[in-house]
Amino acid sequence: MKLLSHFTTFLFLCIIVALVAYLDSPYSFIHSGYSYSSNQPAVAQPVDVEPPTDVPVLENRLDRVERMDGYYVEIYQEFEVYYDAAGKVIKREPTSKTESIRYWE
């Protein structure tokens, strides 16, 4: 009797899981109005767009090297670099951000 009860519970859970999986699939009657595939190939076309020249590129440049407590400390300064369409630097402005790397002597 106990084995029959466990079997029916297991069968009921399997039916519920199968029903939920079917309803969640793209083939169910709920999703019949939507097309998930097409017989037309997707074609990507390249777009000729020039990169904007008014957006700065952030670069880190070595500012100085110091010796502190048995370490060499390299201090880098961040710069906003503006380029023109030909790739030449228009202006270079320092920001307030600095980073440092410490090396054991």
Backbone bond lengths (Angstrom), bond angles and torsions (degrees), N, CA, C in turn:
res aa  C-N    CA-C-N  psi(-1)  N-CA   C-N-CA  omega(-1)  CA-C   N-CA-C  phi
1 M - - - 1.445 - - 1.529 110.67 -
2 K 1.339 115.69 -41.91 1.450 119.63 -179.30 1.529 110.25 -67.75
3 L 1.334 117.76 -35.96 1.454 121.94 179.12 1.525 110.76 -65.65
4 L 1.315 118.18 -39.29 1.458 122.12 178.08 1.524 110.70 -65.11
5 S 1.324 117.49 -38.34 1.464 121.77 178.47 1.529 110.77 -64.69
6 H 1.320 116.92 -43.78 1.471 120.18 178.73 1.524 111.11 -66.05
7 F 1.336 116.62 -38.92 1.452 120.30 179.39 1.525 111.36 -64.78
8 T 1.312 118.06 -43.79 1.469 120.31 -179.98 1.523 110.93 -67.47
9 T 1.306 117.94 -36.49 1.470 120.50 177.05 1.523 109.93 -64.70
10 F 1.334 117.16 -44.73 1.459 121.58 178.36 1.526 110.89 -63.10
11 L 1.325 118.38 -42.93 1.457 122.75 178.61 1.529 110.67 -63.46
12 F 1.317 117.75 -41.56 1.460 122.33 178.27 1.535 110.89 -62.83
13 L 1.334 117.26 -43.65 1.462 120.60 178.61 1.528 111.44 -65.25
14 C 1.333 117.84 -38.11 1.466 120.87 177.59 1.523 111.25 -64.16
15 I 1.322 116.74 -40.55 1.466 120.58 179.03 1.524 110.17 -65.70
16 I 1.321 118.10 -41.68 1.467 121.76 179.15 1.532 110.44 -63.79
17 V 1.338 118.02 -44.58 1.458 121.52 179.51 1.528 110.08 -63.63
18 A 1.321 118.42 -42.07 1.461 121.74 179.11 1.525 110.80 -64.65
19 L 1.324 118.20 -39.96 1.462 121.89 179.28 1.524 110.77 -65.62
20 V 1.314 117.09 -44.05 1.466 120.51 179.18 1.530 110.53 -65.62
21 A 1.327 117.73 -39.83 1.459 120.96 178.16 1.524 110.78 -64.75
22 Y 1.322 118.33 -38.63 1.456 121.06 178.18 1.516 110.62 -67.25
23 L 1.322 117.84 -44.28 1.461 120.16 -178.76 1.528 112.06 -67.32
24 D 1.313 117.47 -26.46 1.451 120.60 179.04 1.525 112.58 -85.12
25 S 1.310 118.50 -14.88 1.462 121.93 -177.69 1.529 110.28 -77.51
26 P 1.339 117.50 158.28 1.469 119.92 178.51 1.526 113.42 -71.76
27 Y 1.334 117.78 -7.27 1.460 120.87 -178.61 1.527 113.20 -94.18
28 S 1.311 118.96 -0.62 1.454 120.51 -177.55 1.524 110.79 -76.00
29 F 1.333 115.80 165.87 1.462 120.79 -178.87 1.524 111.32 -68.60
30 I 1.315 118.56 -20.13 1.467 121.34 178.91 1.523 109.86 -69.67
31 H 1.325 117.28 -38.01 1.457 122.06 -177.01 1.529 112.68 -99.98
32 S 1.314 118.91 20.98 1.461 120.74 -175.07 1.528 112.27 -70.44
33 G 1.320 119.14 -21.64 1.458 121.50 -179.24 1.514 113.68 -82.81
34 Y 1.311 118.49 -4.98 1.458 121.78 -176.40 1.529 109.35 -107.41
35 S 1.307 115.66 142.95 1.457 120.83 177.67 1.516 108.73 -103.78
36 Y 1.324 115.82 120.76 1.453 120.51 179.23 1.513 112.47 -98.49
37 S 1.300 117.30 -10.59 1.457 120.56 178.20 1.520 108.38 -138.23
38 S 1.307 114.53 158.77 1.451 120.00 -178.80 1.518 108.54 -139.61
39 N 1.322 116.28 151.79 1.448 119.38 177.32 1.531 110.85 -89.40
40 Q 1.334 117.43 -0.97 1.457 122.34 176.43 1.526 109.33 -93.34
41 P 1.324 118.60 129.80 1.471 119.40 178.84 1.532 110.70 -72.97
42 A 1.296 114.68 146.24 1.461 119.87 176.60 1.522 108.80 -82.78
43 V 1.318 115.65 129.16 1.457 120.35 -177.53 1.521 108.18 -119.87
44 A 1.319 116.11 125.31 1.455 120.86 175.99 1.516 108.37 -97.79
45 Q 1.317 115.83 129.98 1.449 120.00 -179.87 1.521 109.09 -110.37
46 P 1.331 117.09 134.79 1.464 119.19 -179.53 1.523 111.23 -69.46
47 V 1.306 114.64 148.81 1.460 120.81 179.75 1.521 107.42 -116.70
48 D 1.324 116.03 129.41 1.461 120.54 178.50 1.522 109.07 -89.38
49 V 1.326 115.31 98.09 1.457 121.11 -179.56 1.523 107.74 -127.28
50 E 1.308 115.73 130.04 1.456 120.44 176.62 1.526 109.17 -79.12
51 P 1.322 118.29 140.11 1.458 119.23 176.47 1.527 110.03 -66.71
52 P 1.318 117.23 144.87 1.462 118.98 -178.74 1.522 111.13 -67.86
53 T 1.335 115.45 141.95 1.462 119.87 -178.69 1.520 112.00 -93.95
54 D 1.323 117.97 -10.07 1.459 119.87 -177.60 1.532 112.98 -92.45
55 V 1.314 117.61 3.43 1.461 121.80 179.51 1.527 108.05 -98.42
56 P 1.333 117.91 125.66 1.461 118.81 -178.00 1.527 112.32 -78.55
57 V 1.314 114.64 153.51 1.458 122.78 173.24 1.523 106.18 -104.16
58 L 1.325 117.34 130.23 1.461 120.77 -178.96 1.530 109.71 -88.65
59 E 1.325 114.81 128.19 1.463 121.08 179.34 1.519 109.01 -131.17
60 N 1.327 116.15 144.97 1.456 121.99 173.97 1.521 108.30 -104.09
61 R 1.341 115.92 130.62 1.461 121.09 178.68 1.509 108.61 -124.79
62 L 1.333 115.27 144.35 1.456 121.09 179.52 1.521 109.01 -66.99
63 D 1.338 115.16 121.61 1.457 121.11 -178.71 1.529 110.57 -91.99
64 R 1.331 115.89 -51.61 1.460 119.79 -179.10 1.524 109.94 -161.50
65 V 1.339 114.85 162.45 1.458 122.21 175.94 1.523 106.65 -122.15
66 E 1.323 116.48 127.38 1.462 121.58 -179.54 1.527 109.26 -121.99
67 R 1.328 115.13 158.77 1.451 120.64 175.98 1.519 107.95 -113.64
68 M 1.347 116.94 118.48 1.463 122.26 -176.87 1.518 110.10 -134.71
69 D 1.311 118.09 122.80 1.466 124.55 172.45 1.526 113.36 49.68
70 G 1.325 117.87 43.76 1.449 120.92 178.29 1.516 114.18 83.18
71 Y 1.307 118.05 8.16 1.464 122.58 179.15 1.524 109.49 -120.63
72 Y 1.321 115.41 150.02 1.460 121.29 166.35 1.518 106.38 -95.43
73 V 1.317 117.51 129.43 1.460 122.53 -178.71 1.520 107.87 -117.45
74 E 1.322 116.06 117.90 1.465 121.63 175.00 1.519 107.85 -95.17
75 I 1.316 117.28 127.48 1.461 122.16 -178.99 1.523 107.68 -111.94
76 Y 1.329 114.89 123.18 1.460 122.00 -178.77 1.523 109.39 -108.40
77 Q 1.320 116.36 139.02 1.464 123.50 177.77 1.519 108.21 -107.42
78 E 1.327 117.04 138.16 1.457 121.49 178.14 1.520 109.62 -89.68
79 F 1.325 115.97 137.00 1.462 122.20 179.76 1.525 109.63 -125.07
80 E 1.334 115.68 145.98 1.457 121.96 168.68 1.521 106.50 -95.19
81 V 1.325 116.47 119.52 1.456 121.13 -176.96 1.520 108.18 -113.19
82 Y 1.335 115.63 126.98 1.465 122.10 178.54 1.521 108.71 -105.81
83 Y 1.348 116.35 131.38 1.453 122.80 179.93 1.519 109.77 -113.72
84 D 1.334 116.53 153.00 1.461 120.60 173.22 1.525 108.83 -92.11
85 A 1.317 116.68 -174.99 1.465 121.06 -176.49 1.526 111.71 -66.22
86 A 1.320 117.46 -26.29 1.466 120.69 -179.80 1.521 112.22 -83.99
87 G 1.341 118.14 -7.64 1.450 121.19 178.86 1.508 113.88 94.68
88 K 1.334 117.64 8.76 1.458 121.00 178.68 1.522 109.82 -90.31
89 V 1.315 115.48 149.39 1.462 121.11 -178.22 1.523 109.34 -73.38
90 I 1.342 115.57 124.92 1.461 120.99 176.21 1.517 109.57 -86.66
91 K 1.335 115.18 -52.52 1.464 118.92 176.84 1.517 109.43 -152.60
92 R 1.338 114.06 156.83 1.457 122.14 -179.08 1.523 106.75 -132.02
93 E 1.342 116.12 117.09 1.462 121.14 -177.69 1.528 109.58 -116.94
94 P 1.343 117.96 130.45 1.467 119.70 176.94 1.526 111.03 -76.02
95 T 1.318 116.04 145.28 1.462 121.11 173.82 1.521 108.33 -102.99
96 S 1.308 116.87 178.83 1.464 120.27 -179.18 1.533 112.57 -85.70
97 K 1.302 117.20 -3.10 1.463 120.42 -176.38 1.524 111.05 -85.28
98 T 1.314 116.12 130.98 1.460 122.55 173.75 1.521 108.70 -129.61
99 E 1.324 115.56 151.61 1.457 122.11 175.73 1.518 108.21 -131.49
100 S 1.321 115.86 151.65 1.459 118.92 -179.58 1.526 109.74 -133.35
101 I 1.329 114.16 148.50 1.451 122.57 176.45 1.521 106.82 -124.16
102 R 1.320 116.68 132.32 1.448 121.52 -175.79 1.520 109.13 -112.56
103 Y 1.345 115.91 130.08 1.456 122.91 178.93 1.521 109.24 -119.15
104 W 1.321 116.08 140.32 1.472 120.99 175.78 1.527 108.01 -75.42
105 E 1.319 115.34 137.43 1.455 121.23 -177.04 1.515 111.18 -68.50
